[in-house]
């Protein structure tokens, strides 16, 4: 074996340098900080996605409710609710109600937080609300309610 190879091999074997405990702890700390930053950004994106999904569902309901009004000449009342899109409502008669309803579904879709949408109507106008993550009326930031037509302050 040649001398250069032998000395290189000896230097590899005798070189016990590695990472010290302090260097490893610093690296882990930096990774933790970076992970926390990424998770906060993902959490915000998740919330924004849920709000957008809720608004899309509300606009879909709005289109079906406008079709309901076009055929029935009124919006379903709060008591009749969004279920009026699935089956003919009781009370005020709708002569042109389609046999299959206004939605091709067995049940109403839930909001992105897996709860029912709130529907309010006097028969002339309507609003649809999702109470968001906290499922109670009101709330701020990520617990804020999502409205189809936000109330005027």
ABEGO torsion letter per residue (X at the ends): XBAAAAAAAAAAAABABBBBAAAAAAAAAAAAAAAAAAAAAAAAAAAAAAAAAAAAAAAAAAAAAAAAAAAAGBBBBAAAEAAAAABBBBEBBBAABBAAEABBBABBBBBAAGBBBBBBBAGABBBBBBAEAAGBBEEBEAABBBBABBBBX
